[in-house]
Amino acid sequence: MLIMSQQQFENFTASSLYCEKCKTAMPVRERLLLVLPDREIFDYLCTGCGSSVGQREVTAGDKLLAQAVARRRPRRALAQTLLH
């Protein structure tokens, strides 16, 4: 149980970040910036002014882990529904 709860916090996707130009936290959108053999780099853009406010890297291992967890979730939800 402890391992699963730690895995939940290994990959974050930002919904809002501080923008220097707007001088406040703004909603952001994620744009794929670069695809490399071992990772993908995403750029966070402010929805107000379009400035780049951050980046996120996803390694091939992180991507595979996220896909595996996503595939397991519907089964668990179905099992919980059947138990209740």
Residue pairs with C-beta under 8 A, 6 or more apart in sequence:
7 65
7 69
10 62
10 65
11 58
11 62
11 66
12 56
13 30
13 56
14 28
14 30
14 44
14 54
14 56
15 27
15 28
16 25
16 26
16 27
16 28
17 25
17 26
17 28
17 44
17 46
17 53
17 54
18 24
18 25
18 26
18 53
19 25
19 26
19 46
19 48
19 49
19 51
19 53
20 51
20 53
21 46
21 48
21 49
21 51
22 46
22 48
22 49
22 51
26 46
26 47
26 48
26 49
26 53
27 46
27 47
27 48
28 44
28 45
28 46
28 47
28 53
28 54
29 44
29 45
29 47
30 42
30 43
30 44
30 45
30 56
31 42
31 43
31 44
31 45
32 40
32 41
32 42
32 43
33 41
33 42
33 43
33 55
34 40
34 41
35 41
37 60
38 59
38 60
39 57
39 58
39 59
39 60
40 57
40 58
40 63
41 55
41 56
41 57
41 58
42 55
42 56
42 57
42 58
43 52
43 54
43 55
44 52
44 53
44 54
44 55
44 56
45 51
45 52
45 53
46 52
46 53
58 66
